[in-house]
């Protein structure tokens, strides 16, 4: 039987995946992987550079490949917001991890994200943030083992809730 020792965080850019991930890793004595940082390390360039030179679909292809190459146990894995576009990558991550959707409203995300155009978000050039949010929400829900509402709690409360749900 497969043991799900990893904690996989999914959600929109600005939902708190990286910050919550680091706190969860400390609390759970897990290692931490931020897949956006991993992609940049593997590719030796920024996400925005990939987008600018090769487009959003290429970034999604690279992301899917990198995610499918993650073979670890006892890690908190903070995924990029577009990870859910690859069913193969998500199934791979879910095989060894509990997938948690950090659900944050579009209004909260707009307040948190001040660098929307240069953040390295894999979206169509003509796509607004609200459209991207609407498109991805059903995918996040599809892959989530459970959802945490990030609007109504602070970072510590979110981590407490996740830790309690995982026990």
FIKEDREN-260273 format. One record per atom (N, C-alpha, C): residue in one letter; atom name; x, y, z. Coordinates in Angstrom, 3 decimals. Example, Ala and Ser with C-alpha at 12.3 -4.5 7.8 and 13.67 -1.06 7.14 Angstrom:
residues 2
a, N, 13.190, -5.690, 7.800
a, CA, 12.300, -4.500, 7.800
a, C, 13.200, -3.300, 7.800
s, N, 12.850, -2.250, 7.080
s, CA, 13.670, -1.060, 7.140
s, C, 12.900, 0.030, 7.870
This chain:
residues 167
x, N, 0.840, -1.192, 0.000
x, CA, 0.000, 0.000, 0.000
x, C, 0.881, 1.251, 0.000
x, N, 0.510, 2.236, -0.775
x, CA, 1.256, 3.478, -0.889
x, C, 0.980, 4.364, 0.325
x, N, 2.050, 4.878, 0.915
x, CA, 1.924, 5.814, 2.026
x, C, 1.982, 7.227, 1.474
x, N, 1.026, 8.048, 1.860
x, CA, 1.004, 9.432, 1.413
x, C, 1.711, 10.300, 2.450
x, N, 3.028, 10.367, 2.346
x, CA, 3.805, 11.102, 3.341
x, C, 4.034, 12.562, 2.965
x, N, 3.713, 12.938, 1.736
x, CA, 3.915, 14.314, 1.301
x, C, 2.647, 15.138, 1.510
x, N, 2.839, 16.435, 1.662
x, CA, 1.754, 17.404, 1.722
x, C, 1.920, 18.279, 0.488
x, N, 0.919, 18.269, -0.395
x, CA, 0.995, 18.997, -1.657
x, C, 0.009, 20.161, -1.614
x, N, 0.521, 21.370, -1.777
x, CA, -0.316, 22.566, -1.737
x, C, -0.582, 23.061, -3.154
x, N, -1.870, 23.278, -3.457
x, CA, -2.257, 23.823, -4.750
x, C, -3.112, 25.057, -4.524
x, N, -3.159, 25.913, -5.533
x, CA, -3.971, 27.115, -5.458
x, C, -3.415, 28.197, -6.351
x, N, -4.130, 29.278, -6.413
x, CA, -3.758, 30.409, -7.255
x, C, -2.470, 31.070, -6.770
x, N, -1.769, 31.760, -7.676
x, CA, -0.656, 32.599, -7.247
x, C, -1.172, 33.604, -6.212
x, N, -0.454, 33.739, -5.124
x, CA, -0.869, 34.657, -4.071
x, C, -1.729, 34.023, -2.991
x, N, -2.023, 32.724, -3.134
x, CA, -2.874, 32.056, -2.139
x, C, -2.120, 31.692, -0.870
x, N, -0.793, 31.784, -0.912
x, CA, 0.008, 31.516, 0.281
x, C, 0.707, 30.169, 0.285
x, N, 0.760, 29.501, -0.850
x, CA, 1.338, 28.155, -0.902
x, C, 2.780, 28.105, -0.412
x, N, 3.597, 29.023, -0.847
x, CA, 5.012, 29.004, -0.446
x, C, 5.177, 29.334, 1.032
x, N, 4.517, 30.355, 1.493
x, CA, 4.631, 30.756, 2.899
x, C, 4.072, 29.679, 3.820
x, N, 2.868, 29.202, 3.517
x, CA, 2.254, 28.143, 4.317
x, C, 3.115, 26.885, 4.244
x, N, 3.653, 26.612, 3.062
x, CA, 4.484, 25.428, 2.880
x, C, 5.700, 25.410, 3.785
x, N, 6.360, 26.534, 3.905
x, CA, 7.543, 26.619, 4.765
x, C, 7.152, 26.394, 6.228
x, N, 6.073, 27.021, 6.663
x, CA, 5.611, 26.851, 8.043
x, C, 5.218, 25.394, 8.297
x, N, 4.482, 24.797, 7.352
x, CA, 4.079, 23.396, 7.497
x, C, 5.283, 22.463, 7.555
x, N, 6.283, 22.746, 6.730
x, CA, 7.485, 21.912, 6.731
x, C, 8.162, 21.944, 8.097
x, N, 8.255, 23.110, 8.685
x, CA, 8.855, 23.226, 10.020
x, C, 8.037, 22.468, 11.056
x, N, 6.720, 22.655, 11.021
x, CA, 5.845, 22.023, 12.011
x, C, 5.770, 20.508, 11.878
x, N, 5.876, 20.022, 10.670
x, CA, 5.715, 18.587, 10.418
x, C, 7.042, 17.844, 10.302
x, N, 8.152, 18.567, 10.451
x, CA, 9.496, 17.993, 10.280
x, C, 9.678, 17.371, 8.899
x, N, 9.088, 18.008, 7.904
x, CA, 9.240, 17.608, 6.509
x, C, 10.233, 18.549, 5.826
x, N, 10.794, 18.096, 4.723
x, CA, 11.559, 18.990, 3.858
x, C, 10.567, 19.787, 3.017
x, N, 11.059, 20.812, 2.322
x, CA, 10.193, 21.699, 1.562
x, C, 10.686, 21.836, 0.130
x, N, 9.748, 21.759, -0.801
x, CA, 10.041, 22.008, -2.215
x, C, 9.047, 23.039, -2.735
x, N, 9.561, 24.113, -3.300
x, CA, 8.732, 25.074, -4.026
x, C, 8.963, 24.766, -5.499
x, N, 7.946, 24.264, -6.185
x, CA, 8.163, 23.798, -7.557
x, C, 8.467, 24.930, -8.530
x, N, 8.016, 26.149, -8.246
x, CA, 8.410, 27.275, -9.097
x, C, 9.922, 27.492, -9.020
x, N, 10.473, 27.405, -7.826
x, CA, 11.925, 27.543, -7.648
x, C, 12.649, 26.363, -8.296
x, N, 12.077, 25.173, -8.145
x, CA, 12.674, 23.983, -8.761
x, C, 12.726, 24.120, -10.280
x, N, 11.650, 24.588, -10.895
x, CA, 11.630, 24.799, -12.349
x, C, 12.716, 25.785, -12.755
x, N, 12.833, 26.881, -12.025
x, CA, 13.853, 27.885, -12.343
x, C, 15.254, 27.302, -12.199
x, N, 15.455, 26.453, -11.207
x, CA, 16.756, 25.817, -11.003
x, C, 17.073, 24.841, -12.136
x, N, 16.098, 24.039, -12.513
x, CA, 16.295, 23.067, -13.598
x, C, 16.530, 23.778, -14.929
x, N, 15.783, 24.836, -15.182
x, CA, 15.846, 25.553, -16.460
x, C, 16.927, 26.641, -16.501
x, N, 17.471, 27.000, -15.347
x, CA, 18.496, 28.052, -15.248
x, C, 17.997, 29.395, -15.788
x, N, 16.725, 29.684, -15.509
x, CA, 16.126, 30.958, -15.905
x, C, 14.815, 31.140, -15.157
x, N, 14.318, 32.352, -15.175
x, CA, 13.095, 32.655, -14.429
x, C, 11.855, 32.167, -15.185
x, N, 10.772, 32.015, -14.451
x, CA, 9.503, 31.654, -15.074
x, C, 9.092, 32.717, -16.094
x, N, 9.288, 33.971, -15.726
x, CA, 8.914, 35.060, -16.632
x, C, 9.734, 35.007, -17.914
x, N, 11.011, 34.623, -17.820
x, CA, 11.853, 34.496, -19.018
x, C, 11.316, 33.394, -19.935
x, N, 10.905, 32.284, -19.349
x, CA, 10.310, 31.202, -20.144
x, C, 9.050, 31.704, -20.833
x, N, 8.201, 32.391, -20.089
x, CA, 6.973, 32.941, -20.674
x, C, 7.266, 33.912, -21.807
x, N, 8.205, 34.826, -21.578
x, CA, 8.521, 35.854, -22.567
x, C, 9.094, 35.260, -23.850
x, N, 9.918, 34.228, -23.709
x, CA, 10.611, 33.677, -24.877
x, C, 9.896, 32.515, -25.542
x, N, 9.122, 31.733, -24.755
x, CA, 8.534, 30.524, -25.320
x, C, 7.026, 30.396, -25.110
x, N, 6.458, 31.230, -24.275
x, CA, 5.011, 31.242, -24.098
x, C, 4.505, 30.397, -22.944
x, N, 3.252, 30.620, -22.607
x, CA, 2.650, 29.977, -21.428
x, C, 2.497, 28.466, -21.596
x, N, 2.240, 28.002, -22.823
x, CA, 2.080, 26.557, -23.016
x, C, 3.399, 25.825, -22.796
x, N, 4.489, 26.440, -23.199
x, CA, 5.799, 25.828, -22.971
x, C, 6.113, 25.782, -21.479
x, N, 5.777, 26.837, -20.748
x, CA, 5.991, 26.821, -19.296
x, C, 5.197, 25.686, -18.667
x, N, 3.968, 25.501, -19.100
x, CA, 3.154, 24.404, -18.560
x, C, 3.770, 23.042, -18.882
x, N, 4.343, 22.879, -20.079
x, CA, 5.007, 21.617, -20.446
x, C, 6.205, 21.353, -19.536
x, N, 7.006, 22.381, -19.334
x, CA, 8.183, 22.256, -18.464
x, C, 7.739, 21.912, -17.044
x, N, 6.723, 22.617, -16.567
x, CA, 6.216, 22.375, -15.224
x, C, 5.752, 20.927, -15.072
x, N, 5.011, 20.419, -16.041
x, CA, 4.514, 19.036, -15.981
x, C, 5.684, 18.052, -15.912
x, N, 6.696, 18.271, -16.718
x, CA, 7.869, 17.386, -16.728
x, C, 8.592, 17.415, -15.386
x, N, 8.808, 18.604, -14.859
x, CA, 9.520, 18.746, -13.587
x, C, 8.718, 18.103, -12.455
x, N, 7.414, 18.339, -12.423
x, CA, 6.584, 17.768, -11.366
x, C, 6.587, 16.241, -11.413
x, N, 6.547, 15.686, -12.603
x, CA, 6.546, 14.228, -12.727
x, C, 7.896, 13.617, -12.341
x, N, 8.915, 14.452, -12.265
x, CA, 10.235, 13.987, -11.850
x, C, 10.468, 14.056, -10.348
x, N, 9.511, 14.570, -9.602
x, CA, 9.652, 14.664, -8.143
x, C, 9.315, 13.307, -7.536
x, N, 10.289, 12.701, -6.913
x, CA, 10.098, 11.398, -6.261
x, C, 10.685, 11.483, -4.860
x, N, 9.883, 11.961, -3.937
x, CA, 10.338, 12.191, -2.565
x, C, 9.274, 11.697, -1.590
x, N, 9.675, 11.542, -0.352
x, CA, 8.766, 11.250, 0.746
x, C, 9.009, 12.284, 1.836
x, N, 8.003, 12.503, 2.664
x, CA, 8.104, 13.417, 3.806
x, C, 8.520, 14.829, 3.402
x, N, 7.832, 15.342, 2.402
x, CA, 8.069, 16.698, 1.923
x, C, 6.755, 17.476, 1.897
x, N, 6.871, 18.771, 2.081
x, CA, 5.790, 19.684, 1.749
x, C, 6.157, 20.224, 0.370
x, N, 5.220, 20.106, -0.565
x, CA, 5.462, 20.526, -1.939
x, C, 4.495, 21.638, -2.280
x, N, 5.047, 22.819, -2.508
x, CA, 4.256, 23.969, -2.920
x, C, 4.328, 24.044, -4.438
x, N, 3.197, 23.825, -5.090
x, CA, 3.180, 23.801, -6.546
x, C, 2.937, 25.191, -7.119
x, N, 3.290, 25.351, -8.371
x, CA, 2.918, 26.555, -9.097
x, C, 1.422, 26.532, -9.358
x, N, 0.838, 27.677, -9.561
x, CA, -0.598, 27.769, -9.757
x, C, -1.117, 26.997, -10.954
x, N, -0.246, 26.763, -11.941
x, CA, -0.688, 26.079, -13.157
x, C, -0.428, 24.578, -13.133
x, N, 0.037, 24.037, -12.031
x, CA, 0.318, 22.602, -11.935
x, C, -0.896, 21.754, -12.293
x, N, -2.075, 22.247, -11.973
x, CA, -3.302, 21.472, -12.172
x, C, -3.700, 21.304, -13.637
x, N, -2.991, 21.944, -14.549
x, CA, -3.277, 21.750, -15.969
x, C, -2.736, 20.409, -16.472
x, N, -1.881, 19.770, -15.712
x, CA, -1.329, 18.472, -16.106
x, C, -1.913, 17.376, -15.226
x, N, -2.817, 16.581, -15.795
x, CA, -3.400, 15.477, -15.043
x, C, -2.318, 14.489, -14.634
x, N, -1.383, 14.196, -15.530
x, CA, -0.320, 13.234, -15.214
x, C, 0.523, 13.719, -14.039
x, N, 0.863, 14.995, -14.032
x, CA, 1.668, 15.546, -12.936
x, C, 0.897, 15.498, -11.622
x, N, -0.363, 15.860, -11.655
x, CA, -1.163, 15.865, -10.425
x, C, -1.378, 14.451, -9.905
x, N, -1.630, 13.506, -10.785
x, CA, -1.784, 12.117, -10.337
x, C, -0.484, 11.611, -9.715
x, N, 0.633, 12.004, -10.290
x, CA, 1.941, 11.623, -9.742
x, C, 2.121, 12.186, -8.328
x, N, 1.821, 13.460, -8.149
x, CA, 1.971, 14.086, -6.834
x, C, 0.995, 13.493, -5.825
x, N, -0.213, 13.204, -6.250
x, CA, -1.243, 12.664, -5.346
x, C, -0.950, 11.222, -4.935
x, N, -0.168, 10.526, -5.735
x, CA, 0.150, 9.127, -5.416
x, C, 0.856, 9.023, -4.058
x, N, 1.698, 10.009, -3.755
x, CA, 2.474, 9.981, -2.515
x, C, 2.178, 11.172, -1.608
x, N, 1.087, 11.897, -1.893
x, CA, 0.819, 13.083, -1.096
x, C, -0.652, 13.394, -0.952
x, N, -0.956, 14.081, 0.124
x, CA, -2.292, 14.616, 0.340
x, C, -2.316, 16.000, -0.283
x, N, -3.270, 16.224, -1.151
x, CA, -3.342, 17.460, -1.924
x, C, -4.332, 18.424, -1.260
x, N, -3.841, 19.607, -0.922
x, CA, -4.638, 20.598, -0.204
x, C, -4.764, 21.860, -1.049
x, N, -6.005, 22.256, -1.288
x, CA, -6.291, 23.468, -2.055
x, C, -6.430, 24.645, -1.102
x, N, -5.553, 25.629, -1.254
x, CA, -5.651, 26.874, -0.491
x, C, -6.547, 27.817, -1.294
x, N, -7.785, 27.877, -0.908
x, CA, -8.809, 28.628, -1.619
x, C, -8.870, 30.045, -1.066
x, N, -8.552, 30.999, -1.912
x, CA, -8.556, 32.410, -1.535
x, C, -9.358, 33.161, -2.594
x, N, -10.181, 34.102, -2.187
x, CA, -11.035, 34.833, -3.125
x, C, -10.204, 35.667, -4.099
x, N, -10.794, 35.945, -5.236
x, CA, -10.120, 36.752, -6.244
x, C, -9.824, 38.156, -5.703
x, N, -10.695, 38.689, -4.860
x, CA, -10.451, 40.020, -4.279
x, C, -9.214, 40.017, -3.382
x, N, -9.077, 38.993, -2.552
x, CA, -7.897, 38.879, -1.690
x, C, -6.636, 38.711, -2.531
x, N, -6.719, 37.883, -3.559
x, CA, -5.553, 37.664, -4.425
x, C, -5.116, 38.956, -5.102
x, N, -6.076, 39.746, -5.541
x, CA, -5.736, 41.028, -6.190
x, C, -4.988, 41.957, -5.233
x, N, -5.355, 41.912, -3.966
x, CA, -4.668, 42.743, -2.971
x, C, -3.243, 42.255, -2.738
x, N, -3.042, 40.934, -2.810
x, CA, -1.738, 40.348, -2.527
x, C, -0.777, 40.424, -3.710
x, N, -1.302, 40.331, -4.911
x, CA, -0.441, 40.278, -6.099
x, C, -0.339, 41.667, -6.706
x, N, 0.852, 42.224, -6.615
x, CA, 1.082, 43.549, -7.190
x, C, 1.907, 43.470, -8.470
x, N, 2.437, 42.287, -8.756
x, CA, 3.325, 42.111, -9.916
x, C, 2.734, 41.131, -10.936
x, N, 1.424, 41.246, -11.189
x, CA, 0.708, 40.299, -12.043
x, C, 1.365, 40.125, -13.415
x, N, 1.802, 41.205, -14.020
x, CA, 2.362, 41.137, -15.377
x, C, 3.775, 40.576, -15.427
x, N, 4.489, 40.567, -14.310
x, CA, 5.887, 40.104, -14.321
x, C, 6.140, 38.940, -13.372
x, N, 5.112, 38.355, -12.841
x, CA, 5.249, 37.307, -11.833
x, C, 5.560, 35.933, -12.415
x, N, 5.399, 35.736, -13.692
x, CA, 5.639, 34.430, -14.288
x, C, 4.439, 33.521, -14.198
x, N, 3.249, 34.075, -14.383
x, CA, 2.009, 33.313, -14.305
x, C, 1.694, 32.742, -15.684
x, N, 1.495, 31.420, -15.755
x, CA, 1.223, 30.743, -17.026
x, C, -0.233, 30.941, -17.418
x, N, -0.469, 31.963, -18.225
x, CA, -1.821, 32.300, -18.673
x, C, -1.761, 32.773, -20.119
x, N, -2.906, 32.714, -20.764
x, CA, -2.989, 33.259, -22.117
x, C, -2.728, 34.763, -22.062
x, N, -2.107, 35.323, -23.082
x, CA, -1.811, 36.768, -23.066
x, C, -3.046, 37.646, -22.896
x, N, -4.186, 37.203, -23.410
x, CA, -5.411, 38.008, -23.346
x, C, -6.260, 37.710, -22.113
x, N, -5.762, 36.864, -21.215
x, CA, -6.566, 36.374, -20.096
x, C, -6.436, 37.281, -18.875
x, N, -7.572, 37.714, -18.368
x, CA, -7.568, 38.524, -17.147
x, C, -7.366, 37.616, -15.941
x, N, -7.028, 38.237, -14.828
x, CA, -6.820, 37.472, -13.604
x, C, -8.119, 36.797, -13.167
x, N, -9.239, 37.496, -13.294
x, CA, -10.536, 36.930, -12.918
x, C, -10.883, 35.730, -13.794
x, N, -10.589, 35.815, -15.087
x, CA, -10.839, 34.689, -15.995
x, C, -9.952, 33.503, -15.638
x, N, -8.694, 33.773, -15.329
x, CA, -7.765, 32.713, -14.936
x, C, -8.251, 32.038, -13.657
x, N, -8.684, 32.838, -12.706
x, CA, -9.219, 32.330, -11.439
x, C, -10.409, 31.399, -11.706
x, N, -11.334, 31.847, -12.534
x, CA, -12.521, 31.044, -12.842
x, C, -12.141, 29.742, -13.532
x, N, -11.190, 29.808, -14.440
x, CA, -10.763, 28.622, -15.172
x, C, -10.106, 27.584, -14.263
x, N, -9.294, 28.042, -13.341
x, CA, -8.520, 27.122, -12.507
x, C, -9.284, 26.573, -11.308
x, N, -10.279, 27.278, -10.824
x, CA, -10.963, 26.870, -9.598
x, C, -11.482, 25.436, -9.659
x, N, -12.111, 25.063, -10.752
x, CA, -12.645, 23.695, -10.849
x, C, -11.523, 22.663, -10.878
x, N, -10.382, 23.016, -11.451
x, CA, -9.240, 22.099, -11.468
x, C, -8.672, 21.909, -10.068
x, N, -8.556, 22.990, -9.316
x, CA, -8.069, 22.872, -7.937
x, C, -8.990, 21.963, -7.129
x, N, -10.281, 22.161, -7.280
x, CA, -11.244, 21.346, -6.537
x, C, -11.181, 19.877, -6.962
x, N, -10.946, 19.655, -8.243
x, CA, -10.863, 18.293, -8.774
x, C, -9.741, 17.491, -8.102
x, N, -8.586, 18.122, -7.901
x, CA, -7.418, 17.403, -7.393
x, C, -7.263, 17.462, -5.875
x, N, -8.023, 18.309, -5.207
x, CA, -7.856, 18.493, -3.765
x, C, -8.451, 17.342, -2.964
x, N, -7.679, 16.849, -2.005
x, CA, -8.216, 15.915, -1.024
x, C, -9.072, 16.681, -0.020
x, N, -8.679, 17.911, 0.253
x, CA, -9.527, 18.821, 1.017
x, C, -9.116, 20.257, 0.742
x, N, -10.025, 21.166, 1.081
x, CA, -9.860, 22.587, 0.787
x, C, -9.817, 23.382, 2.071
x, N, -8.945, 24.374, 2.114
x, CA, -8.848, 25.302, 3.239
x, C, -9.175, 26.692, 2.716
x, N, -10.102, 27.375, 3.363
x, CA, -10.429, 28.742, 2.976
x, C, -9.392, 29.677, 3.579
x, N, -8.575, 30.260, 2.733
x, CA, -7.493, 31.137, 3.180
x, C, -7.906, 32.563, 3.438
x, N, -9.154, 32.908, 3.136
x, CA, -9.631, 34.280, 3.384
x, C, -9.939, 34.523, 4.850
x, N, -10.410, 33.486, 5.523
x, CA, -10.939, 33.667, 6.867
x, C, -9.937, 33.360, 7.978
x, N, -8.721, 32.962, 7.623
x, CA, -7.728, 32.583, 8.635
x, C, -6.362, 33.177, 8.315
x, N, -5.563, 33.357, 9.348
x, CA, -4.174, 33.755, 9.177
x, C, -3.310, 32.526, 8.909
x, N, -2.041, 32.754, 8.654
x, CA, -1.115, 31.670, 8.313
x, C, -1.047, 30.585, 9.378
x, N, -0.936, 30.990, 10.628
x, CA, -0.842, 29.997, 11.700
x, C, -2.121, 29.178, 11.824
x, N, -3.267, 29.834, 11.687
x, CA, -4.544, 29.111, 11.750
x, C, -4.680, 28.124, 10.597
x, N, -4.246, 28.535, 9.406
x, CA, -4.286, 27.646, 8.246
x, C, -3.424, 26.420, 8.509
x, N, -2.226, 26.638, 9.015
x, CA, -1.325, 25.522, 9.317
x, C, -1.909, 24.619, 10.402
x, N, -2.481, 25.216, 11.446
x, CA, -3.127, 24.427, 12.507
x, C, -4.230, 23.551, 11.921
x, N, -5.037, 24.129, 11.042
x, CA, -6.154, 23.398, 10.438
x, C, -5.639, 22.250, 9.575
x, N, -4.618, 22.517, 8.783
x, CA, -4.047, 21.460, 7.931
x, C, -3.477, 20.348, 8.783
x, N, -2.709, 20.687, 9.807
x, CA, -2.100, 19.675, 10.662
x, C, -3.190, 18.828, 11.346
x, N, -4.259, 19.459, 11.800
x, CA, -5.348, 18.719, 12.449
x, C, -6.027, 17.784, 11.447
x, N, -6.227, 18.235, 10.232
x, CA, -6.875, 17.402, 9.212
x, C, -6.000, 16.210, 8.808
x, N, -4.691, 16.383, 8.879
x, CA, -3.778, 15.305, 8.474
x, C, -3.592, 14.245, 9.554
x, N, -3.956, 14.559, 10.785
x, CA, -3.770, 13.595, 11.881
x, C, -4.696, 12.425, 11.763
